[in-house]
Amino acid sequence: MVSLKNKELFQQAIQLFPGGVNSPVRAFRAVKETPRFIARGEGAYLVDVEGKLYIDYVGSWGPLILGHAHPEVLAALERTAHHGLSYGAPSPLEIELGRRIIQRVPSVEKLRFVSSGTEATMSAVRLARAATSRDLILKFDGCYHGHADSLLVRAGSGVATFGLPDSPGVPAAFAALTLSVPFNDLDAVKKMFHAHAKKIAAVIVEPVPGNMGVVLPDGDFLPQLRDITANDGALLILDEVMTGFRLAYGGAQEIFGIDPDLTCFGKVIGGGLPVGAYGGKQRYLSMIAPEGPVYQAGTLSGNPLAMAAGIATLDLLSREAYQRLNARSAKLYEGLQVLIDEPRAQPRRTSDQHAAVQLNSFGSMFTIFFTEHRVRDYSTAKTSDVGRFARFFRCLLENGIYFPPAQFEAAFVSLSHGESEIERTLVAAEKALRAAE
Ligand code: HOZ
């Protein structure tokens, strides 16, 4: 078979799919490039249809913490596939994966599997509203919790990349039920709770946001959110779709010592297959049908292949594996920071200004912003020069490094990134930082 080039395939795809893609930021529009059509993934690498090899820092947007096509995950999938692809009935695999999650995350006493992170957050919000008999939801500017109507308000990820304040098609009456304040701004949170006392069903937050690029929570931000919500009778929903089993054995909540009411998962728990889950305190999960009146269902929920990939993935993620992953990631960040601190990457630096390039990282998640400001929320993230980011991205791509094709996204290191991949990334990054001046 003649292999079609990326450009030709994109022309075909544009005839079939909006923007030629099945999820917006994949279109590479923000970086003015042609998307690469992927022929295969192998460890830390992607290979496109033209045979070009890339060191991959997208990792399917987070799930692939072990790298592409890990042999143990493939073996689990193969074993499972021989027994059928979907039953629409319970299987022991759901118990296996469910137990692993509950054992690792103490705040989760019971959970429900769904098929995506969007379904998980949407269902958790419905449950919070039912549990509190309140309608308002409080979120943070630039946090992205999937594309359910209630949550597409001042959202990050592709919504930020394409500069859409809110999406058309979300009725104003829905959007009015979603309050949004700056991340890390406790005064704004307190003001909202003052103005809407006993009316807010839940605060939903990415504990370490990755969807406005990576942003770190201030030391007391998450503990204070826990206190404020508890005092008002609102629920705290941690959206750990990105951070769950990515940042630590017990997720971000283990690192920050937070005991949320509900947690949403996705990405890593499916090992690269479509899965989500929401879980939390027994008293809330018992409200879900058929145990309780809150309805939520799914044809492929608990899909055996997805469960098998998730089990195999979590079984390879011991506490020691996170130490290894974080140490390897730290090497990359140290190298990047040295490059960033070199004078040529700081064209506008003066003695009293920050460098014009900022590296934000947490564990194996990171983002490079092209701004003089310390990025701590959505408004500072938006000071990043996206033109410089695009030049940086294109130079990396040309040099065989595949980064998220948008500024307001996280890059991910996996356990398959070894020393040589890190070294090669740093060589390319030096050129790309220069290209971004
Ligand atoms: N919303 C995802 C990143 N935060 C992108 C998903 C995709 O394009 O695959």
Residues whose N, C-alpha, C, O or C-beta is under 5 A from the ligand:
A	BS01	HOZ	S23 V25 R26 W61 S157
